Amino acid sequence: GAVVSQHPSWVICKSGTSVKIECRSLDFQATTMFWYRQFPKQSLMLMATSNEGSKATYEQGVEKDKFLINHASLTLSTLTVTSAHPEDSSFYICSASKTGFGLAGEETQYFGPGTRLLVL
Amino acid sequence: GQQVMQIPQYQHVQEGEDFTTYCNSSTTLSNIQWYKQRPGGHPVFLIQLVKSGEVKKQKRLTFQFGEAKKNSSLHITATQTTDVGTYFCAGHAFNDYKLSFGAGTTVTVRA
């Protein structure tokens, strides 16, 4: 159990277009979903945390108007990169947690396979 | 804010040898997790340590959580080519739902 999918796995787009990435928990309900970005040969950097039915919490330095996050259900969160530019090219990874806030001692995050975005 | 540091950044290992990667946090952690990311892949959860001084083994992998819950290590014995990848530690501080990732240790294996 605890499978997370992402779609698409690869996307190439022109500069200025918007790209939507979906993250789904397939066999469990995810109270919290996390969006990370990973540049080549670097670690995962948390971009934002989303809880179903509420606004996402963005990390410092992440533009919320550029990276729109919607967590409309307990199994789906979407990340939309608006007006993408070449510097947004990266590996975007979501993860999902079964538990919510306040249970940090027992949480495991289940990672999706990631989406590689290339903006030309 | 919380920082998780991981060393070494790169580890070149002769097949059959052992190696260890170390993780240190600037603050006390409620738990620490280890992930493996193969080249071109995504992070895959390996294990979670919660208790002070905890030691867990998975075949040739031994994970330790320090007594002060601020450091951890991953030791791999008899390295194989299948061990190639980047190993990340990630920790939760108390009352913090966010995972802070270390920079990772990228392992290459010489046959």
Interface residues (C-beta under 8 A of the other chain):
Chain A: T32 F34 K41 Q42 S43 L44 M45 L46 T49 I93 S97 G100 F101 G102 L103 A104 G105 E106 E107 T108 Q109 Y110 F111 G112 P113 G114
Chain B: S30 N31 Q33 Y35 G41 H42 P43 V44 F45 Q48 V50 F88 A90 H92 A93 F94 N95 D96 Y97 K98 L99 F101 G102 A103 G104 T106
